[in-house]
Amino acid sequence: MKPNTQRSLILALLAALMLATRVNHWAPIPDASWAVFFLGGFYLRGWTRWAFPLLMALAVAVDYAVITRQGLSFWQHYCVSAAYWFLVPAYFAMWAGGLWVARGYSRRWNDLGRAVVALLASVLICQLLSQGSFYWLSDSVANKTVAGWAANYAQWLLPYLQTAATYVGLAALAHAIAVAASKSGADVRDVSKR
C-alpha cells in the first residue's frame, strides 16, 4: 500500500473514531479525541499542516451538532466560553506528543517507553490547558481558588489519562500486528517515518 493511501486510511479511521465517540461525551464509550490527536501526530506528521486543522474542525463541528441538536445555542452552552478555544493548543499538545514519538521511532522496545512518557506528558499538558482554562475563564465555575482548581485538575486527570492510554494502547497493538505482518511478507510500510 502506498504511503499516501495508508495516511488517508489512517486519517479516515481517526476521524471516524472521533466522530463515533465524541458525540456521546459522557456515554459508556469514552471520547477518543485526545488519543486521536496523539495518534494523528504519530501517523500523520507529514500532514500536520492540514490534518491537525481538519481534525480540530471536526471536533468543533461535532460539538456544534451535539449542542444544537439538544435545542441549545452553541455560544450559550456552559462548555463554550473563551476557554473553549484553548482546546486548540490543548489538542496540539497531544499531537506534539505523537510527533515526538514518531521522530525517534525505530521499531525497538525503547519506543514503547518513549511513547508512555510522551503520552503522559501530553495528557498532563492537555488537561492543564483544557481544564485550567475552563476553570479560570468560564462563568460556569463559581468561587475560583487555586485549591479548588488543583482538586478539579486531579479529579479529572486520571480518567482522561486512562481513556487516552486505552485507545493509544489498542492502536499500538494494531500497529505491532501490522509490523509483524509486514515482516511476514505483507506490504505494510511504516507511515510514521514520513
Z-matrix of the N, CA and C atoms (Angstrom, degrees):
N
C 1 1.456
C 2 1.531 1 107.96
N 3 1.306 2 117.31 1 135.67
C 4 1.460 3 122.41 2 -179.19
C 5 1.528 4 110.58 3 -69.85
N 6 1.350 5 116.99 4 149.29
C 7 1.473 6 120.11 5 -177.84
C 8 1.529 7 114.41 6 -55.71
N 9 1.335 8 117.67 7 -43.31
C 10 1.470 9 119.34 8 -179.91
C 11 1.523 10 111.66 9 -67.04
N 12 1.316 11 117.03 10 -33.03
C 13 1.458 12 120.66 11 176.22
C 14 1.525 13 109.79 12 -67.38
N 15 1.338 14 116.09 13 -42.51
C 16 1.457 15 120.33 14 176.85
C 17 1.522 16 110.97 15 -61.23
N 18 1.331 17 116.54 16 -47.66
C 19 1.467 18 120.16 17 179.93
C 20 1.524 19 111.30 18 -61.28
N 21 1.328 20 116.46 19 -41.31
C 22 1.471 21 119.99 20 178.69
C 23 1.522 22 110.48 21 -61.92
N 24 1.326 23 116.59 22 -41.81
C 25 1.460 24 120.51 23 178.27
C 26 1.527 25 110.55 24 -64.32
N 27 1.321 26 116.88 25 -43.70
C 28 1.467 27 120.73 26 179.05
C 29 1.531 28 110.67 27 -63.35
N 30 1.321 29 117.48 28 -44.18
C 31 1.465 30 120.98 29 177.86
C 32 1.530 31 110.56 30 -59.51
N 33 1.326 32 116.31 31 -44.02
C 34 1.469 33 120.19 32 179.01
C 35 1.525 34 111.18 33 -63.52
N 36 1.325 35 117.16 34 -41.21
C 37 1.465 36 120.56 35 178.83
C 38 1.528 37 111.52 36 -66.04
N 39 1.325 38 116.92 37 -41.89
C 40 1.463 39 120.21 38 178.66
C 41 1.535 40 110.79 39 -64.85
N 42 1.323 41 116.44 40 -42.33
C 43 1.471 42 119.92 41 178.26
C 44 1.528 43 110.38 42 -63.87
N 45 1.317 44 117.10 43 -41.74
C 46 1.466 45 120.48 44 179.09
C 47 1.530 46 110.88 45 -64.82
N 48 1.328 47 116.72 46 -40.03
C 49 1.463 48 120.47 47 178.53
C 50 1.526 49 110.67 48 -63.18
N 51 1.335 50 116.66 49 -44.73
C 52 1.465 51 119.38 50 178.47
C 53 1.524 52 110.57 51 -64.09
N 54 1.304 53 116.67 52 -45.18
C 55 1.461 54 120.25 53 -179.63
C 56 1.529 55 111.09 54 -61.21
N 57 1.317 56 117.22 55 -43.11
C 58 1.467 57 121.39 56 -177.22
C 59 1.524 58 112.75 57 -69.04
N 60 1.331 59 117.44 58 -29.70
C 61 1.466 60 119.16 59 -175.23
C 62 1.518 61 113.71 60 -104.44
N 63 1.308 62 118.53 61 -28.80
C 64 1.470 63 121.11 62 -177.14
C 65 1.534 64 112.01 63 -71.59
N 66 1.301 65 116.91 64 -28.22
C 67 1.466 66 119.53 65 -179.27
C 68 1.526 67 112.11 66 -67.61
N 69 1.309 68 116.46 67 -16.37
C 70 1.467 69 120.91 68 -177.42
C 71 1.514 70 111.13 69 -113.62
N 72 1.310 71 119.00 70 46.66
C 73 1.473 72 122.61 71 -171.83
C 74 1.511 73 113.54 72 -38.46
N 75 1.006 74 144.10 73 -28.04
C 76 1.458 75 137.82 74 -178.42
C 77 1.506 76 109.80 75 -133.29
N 78 1.304 77 117.32 76 26.34
C 79 1.461 78 121.82 77 -179.55
C 80 1.533 79 109.57 78 -86.52
N 81 1.326 80 116.14 79 174.30
C 82 1.462 81 119.59 80 179.76
C 83 1.530 82 113.91 81 -58.85
N 84 1.326 83 117.65 82 -28.35
C 85 1.470 84 120.26 83 176.22
C 86 1.524 85 106.74 84 -94.44
N 87 1.335 86 117.47 85 109.83
C 88 1.471 87 119.55 86 -174.12
C 89 1.529 88 113.48 87 -69.30
N 90 1.305 89 114.15 88 155.04
C 91 1.463 90 123.41 89 179.25
C 92 1.528 91 110.26 90 -63.70
N 93 1.318 92 116.65 91 125.15
C 94 1.465 93 122.68 92 -177.60
C 95 1.524 94 112.89 93 -93.73
N 96 1.322 95 118.97 94 8.15
C 97 1.464 96 121.40 95 -172.37
C 98 1.524 97 113.34 96 -54.98
N 99 1.327 98 117.72 97 -45.22
C 100 1.466 99 118.85 98 -177.50
C 101 1.525 100 110.14 99 -62.22
N 102 1.318 101 117.45 100 -43.87
C 103 1.465 102 121.49 101 178.29
C 104 1.526 103 110.96 102 -65.22
N 105 1.327 104 116.57 103 -38.16
C 106 1.465 105 120.31 104 179.22
C 107 1.528 106 110.42 105 -58.13
N 108 1.325 107 116.96 106 -44.31
C 109 1.463 108 119.22 107 -179.58
C 110 1.527 109 111.49 108 -70.01
N 111 1.312 110 118.59 109 -37.28
C 112 1.463 111 121.16 110 176.36
C 113 1.529 112 110.31 111 -62.69
N 114 1.320 113 116.12 112 -48.32
C 115 1.462 114 120.77 113 179.33
C 116 1.528 115 111.56 114 -66.02
N 117 1.333 116 116.47 115 -35.25
C 118 1.466 117 119.59 116 175.57
C 119 1.514 118 111.06 117 -60.47
N 120 1.318 119 117.15 118 -42.97
C 121 1.460 120 119.92 119 177.47
C 122 1.519 121 112.09 120 -61.33
N 123 1.312 122 116.81 121 -37.33
C 124 1.463 123 120.90 122 179.98
C 125 1.521 124 112.25 123 -71.52
N 126 1.323 125 116.76 124 -50.50
C 127 1.463 126 120.50 125 -173.43
C 128 1.520 127 114.95 126 -88.11
N 129 1.316 128 117.60 127 -23.53
C 130 1.469 129 120.10 128 -171.65
C 131 1.524 130 112.02 129 -117.93
N 132 1.309 131 117.55 130 27.62
C 133 1.467 132 119.60 131 -173.67
C 134 1.521 133 112.77 132 -58.15
N 135 1.311 134 118.47 133 -34.36
C 136 1.462 135 120.93 134 177.33
C 137 1.521 136 113.12 135 -71.17
N 138 1.304 137 116.05 136 -13.98
C 139 1.461 138 121.62 137 -179.27
C 140 1.530 139 111.75 138 -110.81
N 141 1.314 140 117.87 139 14.03
C 142 1.468 141 121.86 140 -175.14
C 143 1.518 142 112.44 141 -52.29
N 144 1.322 143 116.98 142 -42.80
C 145 1.464 144 122.10 143 -175.01
C 146 1.518 145 112.93 144 -54.94
N 147 1.322 146 117.37 145 -32.62
C 148 1.460 147 117.85 146 -179.80
C 149 1.525 148 113.07 147 -120.66
N 150 1.339 149 119.31 148 -25.02
C 151 1.470 150 120.06 149 -179.32
C 152 1.527 151 111.45 150 -71.53
N 153 1.342 152 117.10 151 -39.99
C 154 1.469 153 118.60 152 178.18
C 155 1.531 154 110.90 153 -62.26
N 156 1.346 155 119.58 154 -50.57
C 157 1.476 156 118.22 155 177.92
C 158 1.532 157 113.15 156 -60.87
N 159 1.324 158 117.19 157 -34.33
C 160 1.458 159 120.03 158 178.87
C 161 1.528 160 110.76 159 -64.33
N 162 1.332 161 117.52 160 -46.23
C 163 1.464 162 120.41 161 178.70
C 164 1.536 163 110.94 162 -68.20
N 165 1.323 164 116.74 163 -34.44
C 166 1.466 165 120.22 164 177.23
C 167 1.526 166 109.93 165 -64.97
N 168 1.327 167 116.95 166 -43.09
C 169 1.464 168 121.16 167 177.68
C 170 1.530 169 110.89 168 -63.53
N 171 1.328 170 116.56 169 -37.58
C 172 1.462 171 119.77 170 177.00
C 173 1.524 172 110.40 171 -63.20
N 174 1.329 173 117.61 172 -42.42
C 175 1.467 174 121.01 173 179.10
C 176 1.531 175 110.70 174 -60.00
N 177 1.320 176 116.99 175 -45.54
C 178 1.466 177 120.95 176 179.52
C 179 1.529 178 110.21 177 -66.06
N 180 1.324 179 117.32 178 -41.43
C 181 1.472 180 120.63 179 179.85
C 182 1.528 181 110.96 180 -62.80
N 183 1.320 182 116.92 181 -40.22
C 184 1.468 183 119.80 182 178.14
C 185 1.522 184 109.77 183 -65.15
N 186 1.332 185 117.10 184 -45.71
C 187 1.470 186 120.05 185 177.92
C 188 1.525 187 110.55 186 -58.21
N 189 1.319 188 116.28 187 -45.11
C 190 1.464 189 120.83 188 179.59
C 191 1.526 190 110.72 189 -59.39
N 192 1.334 191 116.31 190 -46.75
C 193 1.465 192 120.33 191 -178.91
C 194 1.530 193 111.46 192 -63.68
N 195 1.324 194 117.12 193 -43.92
C 196 1.464 195 120.94 194 -179.02
C 197 1.529 196 110.64 195 -63.40
N 198 1.321 197 116.85 196 -44.68
C 199 1.466 198 120.85 197 -177.72
C 200 1.520 199 111.51 198 -68.89
N 201 1.312 200 117.46 199 -46.95
C 202 1.468 201 119.43 200 -176.90
C 203 1.527 202 112.04 201 -71.74
N 204 1.345 203 117.83 202 -28.33
C 205 1.464 204 119.48 203 175.91
C 206 1.520 205 112.02 204 -66.08
N 207 1.309 206 116.74 205 -20.93
C 208 1.465 207 121.03 206 176.66
C 209 1.527 208 111.35 207 -83.82
N 210 1.332 209 115.72 208 1.76
C 211 1.459 210 120.23 209 179.76
C 212 1.520 211 112.77 210 81.73
N 213 1.314 212 116.97 211 16.80
C 214 1.458 213 121.80 212 -178.82
C 215 1.518 214 110.40 213 -105.04
N 216 1.308 215 115.88 214 155.70
C 217 1.454 216 121.17 215 173.77
C 218 1.522 217 108.95 216 -79.96
N 219 1.304 218 116.67 217 130.89
C 220 1.467 219 120.88 218 -179.38
C 221 1.520 220 110.73 219 -55.85
N 222 1.320 221 117.13 220 -46.32
C 223 1.461 222 121.63 221 -174.61
C 224 1.528 223 112.98 222 -75.03
N 225 1.328 224 117.04 223 -14.03
C 226 1.463 225 120.51 224 178.88
C 227 1.533 226 112.68 225 -99.71
N 228 1.320 227 117.69 226 -6.83
C 229 1.464 228 121.60 227 -178.35
C 230 1.531 229 110.13 228 -66.73
N 231 1.332 230 116.99 229 144.48
C 232 1.470 231 119.97 230 -174.91
C 233 1.522 232 112.73 231 -64.06
N 234 1.339 233 118.91 232 -23.93
C 235 1.473 234 121.06 233 178.90
C 236 1.532 235 112.25 234 -80.25
N 237 1.324 236 117.01 235 -15.12
C 238 1.463 237 120.23 236 -175.83
C 239 1.524 238 108.46 237 -105.87
N 240 1.304 239 114.38 238 108.69
C 241 1.463 240 122.50 239 176.85
C 242 1.525 241 105.71 240 -144.66
N 243 1.310 242 116.85 241 -168.92
C 244 1.470 243 119.27 242 175.07
C 245 1.530 244 109.84 243 -57.78
N 246 1.317 245 116.75 244 -27.91
C 247 1.469 246 121.49 245 179.92
C 248 1.524 247 112.39 246 -66.60
N 249 1.317 248 118.12 247 -26.17
C 250 1.468 249 121.25 248 -177.65
C 251 1.524 250 111.34 249 -55.99
N 252 1.318 251 116.69 250 -35.89
C 253 1.460 252 120.38 251 -176.16
C 254 1.529 253 112.08 252 -74.32
N 255 1.327 254 116.93 253 -11.23
C 256 1.458 255 120.17 254 173.32
C 257 1.528 256 111.32 255 -72.15
N 258 1.337 257 117.06 256 -8.49
C 259 1.460 258 119.09 257 174.67
C 260 1.522 259 111.56 258 -64.63
N 261 1.327 260 117.50 259 -27.84
C 262 1.468 261 119.55 260 179.35
C 263 1.536 262 110.22 261 -62.40
N 264 1.341 263 120.42 262 -56.64
C 265 1.469 264 117.73 263 177.67
C 266 1.534 265 112.55 264 -68.14
N 267 1.328 266 117.94 265 -29.54
C 268 1.469 267 120.23 266 178.30
C 269 1.523 268 110.21 267 -63.75
N 270 1.320 269 116.61 268 -48.07
C 271 1.461 270 119.61 269 179.63
C 272 1.525 271 111.21 270 -70.36
N 273 1.336 272 116.66 271 -30.03
C 274 1.469 273 117.17 272 176.87
C 275 1.532 274 110.39 273 -70.07
N 276 1.312 275 118.30 274 -26.34
C 277 1.468 276 120.31 275 173.53
C 278 1.528 277 109.68 276 -61.89
N 279 1.324 278 116.58 277 -40.17
C 280 1.468 279 120.19 278 176.60
C 281 1.532 280 109.66 279 -65.34
N 282 1.315 281 116.36 280 -45.28
C 283 1.471 282 121.58 281 179.72
C 284 1.530 283 109.87 282 -59.95
N 285 1.320 284 116.88 283 -44.08
C 286 1.467 285 121.30 284 -178.80
C 287 1.530 286 111.10 285 -62.87
N 288 1.329 287 117.22 286 -35.69
C 289 1.461 288 119.85 287 175.79
C 290 1.520 289 111.16 288 -61.36
N 291 1.325 290 116.48 289 -43.86
C 292 1.465 291 120.45 290 176.59
C 293 1.516 292 112.08 291 -64.37
N 294 1.338 293 116.40 292 -39.22
C 295 1.472 294 120.48 293 176.42
C 296 1.526 295 111.35 294 -59.53
N 297 1.325 296 115.63 295 -43.96
C 298 1.461 297 120.62 296 -177.93
C 299 1.532 298 110.87 297 -63.09
N 300 1.318 299 117.03 298 -41.69
C 301 1.465 300 120.02 299 178.06
C 302 1.529 301 109.84 300 -65.00
N 303 1.329 302 117.62 301 -43.37
C 304 1.469 303 121.24 302 -178.07
C 305 1.524 304 112.12 303 -64.13
N 306 1.330 305 117.32 304 -36.16
C 307 1.468 306 120.13 305 -177.91
C 308 1.521 307 112.74 306 -62.79
N 309 1.308 308 117.90 307 -33.26
C 310 1.450 309 119.96 308 -179.40
C 311 1.514 310 113.72 309 -107.04
N 312 1.338 311 116.85 310 11.00
C 313 1.460 312 121.06 311 -174.45
C 314 1.521 313 111.44 312 -66.71
N 315 1.336 314 115.34 313 129.41
C 316 1.464 315 120.07 314 -178.07
C 317 1.524 316 113.11 315 -137.18
N 318 1.316 317 117.67 316 13.63
C 319 1.467 318 122.44 317 -179.33
C 320 1.521 319 112.39 318 59.55
N 321 1.312 320 115.91 319 39.55
C 322 1.463 321 121.12 320 176.06
C 323 1.518 322 108.77 321 -119.64
N 324 1.335 323 115.98 322 164.27
C 325 1.460 324 120.74 323 -177.98
C 326 1.520 325 112.37 324 -62.58
N 327 1.347 326 117.59 325 -30.42
C 328 1.467 327 118.09 326 179.72
C 329 1.531 328 111.99 327 -66.34
N 330 1.334 329 117.12 328 -17.73
C 331 1.472 330 120.40 329 175.04
C 332 1.525 331 110.88 330 -62.58
N 333 1.323 332 115.99 331 -32.91
C 334 1.456 333 119.99 332 178.83
C 335 1.531 334 110.57 333 -63.87
N 336 1.327 335 116.81 334 -43.01
C 337 1.461 336 120.49 335 177.10
C 338 1.518 337 112.12 336 -63.75
N 339 1.332 338 116.05 337 -41.83
C 340 1.465 339 120.04 338 177.33
C 341 1.526 340 110.95 339 -62.24
N 342 1.329 341 116.02 340 -39.60
C 343 1.472 342 120.14 341 179.53
C 344 1.524 343 110.94 342 -65.58
N 345 1.328 344 117.03 343 -39.69
C 346 1.468 345 120.49 344 179.11
C 347 1.528 346 109.83 345 -64.11
N 348 1.332 347 116.92 346 -46.06
C 349 1.470 348 120.90 347 179.04
C 350 1.526 349 110.36 348 -62.22
N 351 1.318 350 116.78 349 -44.84
C 352 1.468 351 120.76 350 -179.35
C 353 1.521 352 111.39 351 -64.25
N 354 1.329 353 116.76 352 -42.10
C 355 1.464 354 119.95 353 179.63
C 356 1.527 355 110.45 354 -64.41
N 357 1.314 356 116.27 355 -44.95
C 358 1.462 357 119.90 356 179.54
C 359 1.530 358 111.11 357 -61.41
N 360 1.325 359 117.15 358 -47.80
C 361 1.465 360 120.65 359 179.74
C 362 1.528 361 111.15 360 -63.13
N 363 1.315 362 116.72 361 -41.47
C 364 1.471 363 121.00 362 -179.74
C 365 1.518 364 111.38 363 -63.70
N 366 1.332 365 116.59 364 -43.24
C 367 1.466 366 120.10 365 179.69
C 368 1.526 367 110.59 366 -66.15
N 369 1.338 368 117.25 367 -41.39
C 370 1.464 369 120.24 368 178.40
C 371 1.530 370 111.08 369 -58.97
N 372 1.328 371 116.52 370 -44.02
C 373 1.469 372 121.00 371 -179.66
C 374 1.529 373 111.10 372 -71.73
N 375 1.327 374 116.69 373 -43.17
C 376 1.470 375 120.44 374 179.06
C 377 1.525 376 110.34 375 -60.15
N 378 1.325 377 116.28 376 -44.15
C 379 1.469 378 120.71 377 178.26
C 380 1.528 379 110.71 378 -64.14
N 381 1.323 380 116.74 379 -41.74
C 382 1.461 381 120.49 380 179.23
C 383 1.528 382 110.66 381 -59.43
N 384 1.326 383 116.34 382 -45.44
C 385 1.467 384 120.50 383 -178.11
C 386 1.530 385 112.25 384 -72.49
N 387 1.322 386 117.25 385 -46.51
C 388 1.469 387 119.03 386 -175.70
C 389 1.526 388 111.75 387 -74.93
N 390 1.315 389 117.50 388 -50.23
C 391 1.462 390 120.41 389 -179.41
C 392 1.520 391 111.01 390 -71.47
N 393 1.330 392 116.08 391 -42.62
C 394 1.463 393 119.51 392 -178.87
C 395 1.514 394 112.48 393 -62.00
N 396 1.314 395 116.53 394 -43.81
C 397 1.468 396 119.01 395 179.36
C 398 1.520 397 110.79 396 -66.16
N 399 1.343 398 117.37 397 -40.40
C 400 1.462 399 119.87 398 178.45
C 401 1.531 400 110.15 399 -63.28
N 402 1.316 401 116.41 400 -44.74
C 403 1.461 402 120.23 401 -177.75
C 404 1.521 403 111.29 402 -62.08
N 405 1.336 404 116.75 403 -46.75
C 406 1.466 405 120.09 404 -173.00
C 407 1.524 406 113.90 405 -86.21
N 408 1.342 407 118.77 406 -28.84
C 409 1.468 408 120.39 407 -174.23
C 410 1.518 409 114.79 408 -102.44
N 411 1.311 410 117.67 409 -20.92
C 412 1.455 411 120.65 410 -175.95
C 413 1.527 412 111.12 411 -82.10
N 414 1.316 413 115.00 412 143.90
C 415 1.463 414 120.23 413 174.09
C 416 1.529 415 111.23 414 -76.35
N 417 1.332 416 117.19 415 -7.99
C 418 1.464 417 121.12 416 -178.74
C 419 1.520 418 113.12 417 -71.73
N 420 1.320 419 117.05 418 -18.36
C 421 1.464 420 121.02 419 -179.51
C 422 1.523 421 108.41 420 -105.04
N 423 1.313 422 115.41 421 120.64
C 424 1.468 423 120.64 422 177.54
C 425 1.530 424 108.56 423 -99.85
N 426 1.319 425 116.77 424 161.56
C 427 1.475 426 122.38 425 176.20
C 428 1.528 427 112.04 426 52.19
N 429 1.300 428 116.56 427 60.30
C 430 1.458 429 122.37 428 -177.68
C 431 1.523 430 110.77 429 -74.35
N 432 1.333 431 114.79 430 126.36
C 433 1.464 432 121.14 431 176.18
C 434 1.515 433 108.49 432 -139.06
N 435 1.305 434 117.05 433 157.73
C 436 1.461 435 121.00 434 177.74
C 437 1.525 436 109.66 435 -62.29
N 438 1.324 437 117.15 436 -41.45
C 439 1.469 438 120.59 437 179.09
C 440 1.532 439 110.72 438 -63.57
N 441 1.328 440 116.79 439 -40.64
C 442 1.467 441 120.71 440 177.81
C 443 1.514 442 111.44 441 -65.02
N 444 1.333 443 115.65 442 -42.10
C 445 1.471 444 119.28 443 177.64
C 446 1.520 445 110.71 444 -62.70
N 447 1.328 446 117.99 445 -45.93
C 448 1.463 447 121.75 446 -178.89
C 449 1.530 448 110.88 447 -61.89
N 450 1.315 449 117.14 448 -41.62
C 451 1.471 450 120.73 449 178.64
C 452 1.526 451 110.41 450 -64.63
N 453 1.330 452 117.12 451 -42.41
C 454 1.458 453 121.22 452 179.51
C 455 1.526 454 110.60 453 -66.16
N 456 1.339 455 116.86 454 -42.00
C 457 1.472 456 121.65 455 177.90
C 458 1.524 457 109.78 456 -58.39
N 459 1.324 458 116.54 457 -49.73
C 460 1.462 459 121.49 458 -178.19
C 461 1.531 460 111.67 459 -65.16
N 462 1.328 461 116.70 460 -37.20
C 463 1.463 462 120.87 461 -178.85
C 464 1.523 463 111.93 462 -61.57
N 465 1.320 464 117.21 463 -40.08
C 466 1.462 465 121.03 464 -175.34
C 467 1.522 466 114.38 465 -95.49
N 468 1.326 467 118.27 466 -13.71
C 469 1.468 468 120.75 467 -175.87
C 470 1.521 469 112.37 468 -62.25
N 471 1.303 470 118.27 469 -51.66
C 472 1.467 471 121.00 470 -176.00
C 473 1.531 472 112.27 471 -62.22
N 474 1.328 473 120.23 472 -45.61
C 475 1.477 474 117.99 473 177.75
C 476 1.531 475 112.83 474 -60.33
N 477 1.331 476 117.45 475 -40.82
C 478 1.465 477 119.09 476 178.77
C 479 1.522 478 111.32 477 -67.98
N 480 1.331 479 117.30 478 -38.68
C 481 1.463 480 121.11 479 177.48
C 482 1.521 481 110.47 480 -64.55
N 483 1.315 482 117.51 481 -44.13
C 484 1.468 483 120.95 482 179.32
C 485 1.526 484 111.52 483 -61.51
N 486 1.315 485 116.20 484 -43.26
C 487 1.462 486 119.77 485 -179.59
C 488 1.526 487 110.86 486 -64.41
N 489 1.333 488 116.92 487 -49.43
C 490 1.468 489 120.18 488 179.74
C 491 1.525 490 110.53 489 -61.11
N 492 1.331 491 117.48 490 -43.62
C 493 1.462 492 121.54 491 -178.66
C 494 1.530 493 111.32 492 -64.22
N 495 1.316 494 117.02 493 -36.75
C 496 1.467 495 119.99 494 178.99
C 497 1.519 496 110.80 495 -63.97
N 498 1.321 497 116.60 496 -49.63
C 499 1.466 498 119.75 497 -179.74
C 500 1.532 499 111.63 498 -65.63
N 501 1.323 500 117.48 499 -42.78
C 502 1.469 501 120.37 500 179.44
C 503 1.530 502 109.57 501 -66.05
N 504 1.325 503 117.28 502 -38.94
C 505 1.466 504 120.33 503 177.37
C 506 1.519 505 112.36 504 -62.02
N 507 1.327 506 116.87 505 -41.99
C 508 1.463 507 120.21 506 176.70
C 509 1.529 508 111.12 507 -63.83
N 510 1.323 509 116.39 508 -39.80
C 511 1.465 510 120.13 509 177.40
C 512 1.531 511 110.89 510 -65.86
N 513 1.337 512 116.91 511 -38.91
C 514 1.469 513 120.52 512 178.04
C 515 1.531 514 110.55 513 -63.70
N 516 1.320 515 116.59 514 -38.67
C 517 1.461 516 120.66 515 177.07
C 518 1.528 517 110.42 516 -63.84
N 519 1.328 518 116.87 517 -45.53
C 520 1.465 519 120.55 518 177.39
C 521 1.529 520 110.40 519 -62.15
N 522 1.322 521 117.10 520 -39.02
C 523 1.465 522 121.67 521 178.08
C 524 1.529 523 110.10 522 -62.87
N 525 1.333 524 117.27 523 -45.06
C 526 1.464 525 121.20 524 -179.90
C 527 1.528 526 110.86 525 -62.25
N 528 1.321 527 116.54 526 -39.03
C 529 1.463 528 120.29 527 177.59
C 530 1.522 529 110.34 528 -64.95
N 531 1.340 530 116.68 529 -42.23
C 532 1.468 531 120.44 530 178.90
C 533 1.520 532 111.19 531 -64.32
N 534 1.332 533 117.24 532 -40.14
C 535 1.468 534 120.73 533 178.48
C 536 1.524 535 109.74 534 -65.21
N 537 1.333 536 116.83 535 -43.30
C 538 1.467 537 120.31 536 178.72
C 539 1.523 538 110.50 537 -61.90
N 540 1.331 539 116.27 538 -39.95
C 541 1.464 540 120.20 539 178.59
C 542 1.519 541 110.90 540 -65.19
N 543 1.348 542 116.66 541 -36.27
C 544 1.470 543 119.53 542 179.66
C 545 1.515 544 110.82 543 -68.04
N 546 1.307 545 116.70 544 -32.83
C 547 1.469 546 120.19 545 177.26
C 548 1.517 547 110.98 546 -71.70
N 549 1.325 548 116.65 547 -20.54
C 550 1.463 549 121.46 548 178.90
C 551 1.521 550 111.83 549 -88.41
N 552 1.327 551 116.98 550 4.96
C 553 1.455 552 120.08 551 176.19
C 554 1.507 553 114.72 552 113.18
N 555 1.322 554 118.28 553 -9.13
C 556 1.464 555 120.14 554 178.24
C 557 1.519 556 108.87 555 -71.17
N 558 1.323 557 117.21 556 152.59
C 559 1.465 558 121.83 557 -178.49
C 560 1.522 559 109.80 558 -93.67
N 561 1.339 560 115.61 559 76.56
C 562 1.454 561 121.08 560 177.14
C 563 1.513 562 107.31 561 -116.45
N 564 1.307 563 118.07 562 116.43
C 565 1.457 564 122.07 563 -179.79
C 566 1.501 565 109.55 564 -96.74
N 567 1.283 566 116.51 565 155.18
C 568 1.458 567 122.07 566 -177.81
C 569 1.526 568 108.73 567 -88.80
N 570 1.330 569 116.60 568 99.54
C 571 1.447 570 120.44 569 -177.22
C 572 1.517 571 112.52 570 -72.06
N 573 1.338 572 118.32 571 -16.40
C 574 1.458 573 119.32 572 178.89
C 575 1.519 574 111.87 573 -68.12
N 576 1.323 575 117.94 574 -16.68
C 577 1.461 576 122.10 575 178.95
C 578 1.516 577 112.80 576 -79.96
N 579 1.318 578 118.45 577 -9.92
C 580 1.465 579 121.14 578 -175.60
C 581 1.504 580 110.56 579 -108.08
